[in-house]
Amino acid sequence: MNRETTRTERSAPTREFTVLLSPTRRAARLARLLTTAHLGDWGLPTEAAAQIVAELANNAMLHGRLPGRDFRLRLAAHCDGLLRIEVTDTRGERLPQPAASAPDTETGRGLLIVEALADRWGVIPGPLPRKTVWAEIDPAP
């Protein structure tokens, strides 16, 4: 497992997009669509990033939801080609844990998908009551 709880500081991103979204299914879908649109405009591959955003936004909607509180999506593309995805919600006490699910269940595989598609991912706790789940995709060789 490549889950990390620390964050490596990098130079400032060359492109950045941040948006607050309501914790609804519609907003989770919008997060994926916005990711595809922005990465396409930036000339970056979209497929893996869009899937990661879909999983993290869905988790924020399902497990990080508090009435009246939004979740934040942040995309940051660095000059070296690194793409960082962050989803921040307001349920800091609920830290994500990837777990194997039964073959016949319809849920429970989101973080396993993130782990498979991202080069690194992790959680940044706080500031209370928040947490940020992040994933990084290295540039293709």
N, C-alpha and C positions, 0 to 999 in steps of 0.2 A: 504494500500500500504506500502511496506517495503523499499521504496527507501530511500537511505541515501546519504548525501553529504559530510559527514566526514568519515575519515578512522581510524579504530582502528589499532594501531601498535601491531604486534605480533612478536614472536621470529623469527629468520632467518629461511627461508624454508629449509627443508632437501633435497628437490629436486626442481630443477627449469629448465624451458625451455623457451627460448625467440627466436623469429624469426621475421624478417622484411619481409613483403609480399606486392606485388603490389596490388593496389586497383582494382582488377578484379574479375569476377565471378570464374574464375579458382583458384585464390589464396584464395578466401573465402572457396571454397571446400577443398583446400589443408589444410587450417587451421583446418578444422574439422577432416580430415584424420590424420594430425600430432597429434592432441589432442588425438584421439583414440589410436594411436600407442604408444605415450609416457605414457599415463595413464595405458594402458595395460601392458607396460613394468614395470611400478611402482607398479603394482598389485592393482590399484584403479578402481572403477567402472567408466565406460566410457559413458554410455547412456545420462544422464542428462547433463554432462559437454560438450559432443560433440554437443548436441542441443543448449546449451547456446553459445558456440563458433560459431556455424553456424549462429545464429541470430546476434551476435555482429559483426562478421566479415562481414556479409552481410550488416549490417547498416553502417559499416566503408566504405565498397565499394560503397554503394548507396549515403549516406549522408555526409561522411567524406572525400570524394575524391577530391584531387587536382592533376592536371597533374604533374607527376614527383615526387610525394611524396608517400611513402609507409605507410602502417599501421603496427603496432607492436602487436604481440600476445605474451603474457607471461602467463605461467602456473607455479604456485608455490604450492607445496605440503608440508604442515607443519607436524612436528612430532606428533602433536595431531590429525592428520587425516583431518584437514581443507584443502580444495582445493580452491585456489584463481585464478580466471581467469581475465586477463586484456587485453583489446583491446584499443590501443592508435591510434588516427588518427590526422590529421592536420587541422581539422575544429573546433577549439575551440569555435567559435561563435555559432555553431549549437549544442545545448544541447538536448539530447534525452528526449522525453516526451511520456510516454505511453498514448495511447488514444484508446478509443473504436472505432472500425471501423464498417462500415455497413456490414451486414451479407453476402452480395453478392460481396464484394471486395476481391481481391486476395492478398492485402498487408495490412500492418499496424498493424499486431499482434505480431511482433517480441519481443518487450519489455514486452508485456503481457505474452509471453511464458517464457522469462527470469525471470520475476517476479514469475511465477508459479513454476519454477524448482529450482531457487536459494533460499537459506535461507536469503541472503541479497544481495543487489546490489546498485550501486550508480555511481556517476560521480565525477571525480577529474579534475577541470579545470586547464589548464596550464601545464607547462609554455607555454606562447603564442608561436605559434598559436595552440597548441595541447590541447586535452582533453583525459582522460582515462575513459572508461566505465568498471567497474569491477563488478564481481559477486563472491560470496562465497558459497561453498557447505560444510555444516558441515558433519562430519563422520556419517555413519549410526550407530544407537545404537546397 
